[in-house]
Amino acid sequence: MVVVPLSKPANDSASTPETEKSEPINWIGFAAGGTLVAAGLLLLVGERRAGMVAAASGTALALIEEKELLHTWWNALPGYIDQVQGVLNQVQATVDEVDAKRESLRRILAR
């Protein structure tokens, strides 16, 4: 009986674990999330002022990472303000019409 030694290949990918490429830890995201959670807890226990300050700072931290989105919203804001102004003008015109009809109806009924 002959014994033949089996050689082990040098680059056996099954025996060596692959190194995973990890993304850097998002510390700003963790800080924003933790601050918002703390703000919610403060609001729940009745500390309104501290909760609002924590919520504002958590929101500011969250927006640091979304600069492009914030820039897009900031550029779209004047259009939304114009639309709201148009709706308010329509409401004001309707209120003026109703007021005029109420006044004419009051004059008719007063006769």
HULIN-V55565 format. One record per helix or strand of 2 or more residues. SS is the DSSP state (h for helix, s for strand). FROM is the first residue (numbers start at 1). TO is the last residue. If there is no record, write none. Layout:
SS&FROM&TO  SS&FROM&TO
This chain:
h&27&44  h&48&64  h&67&110
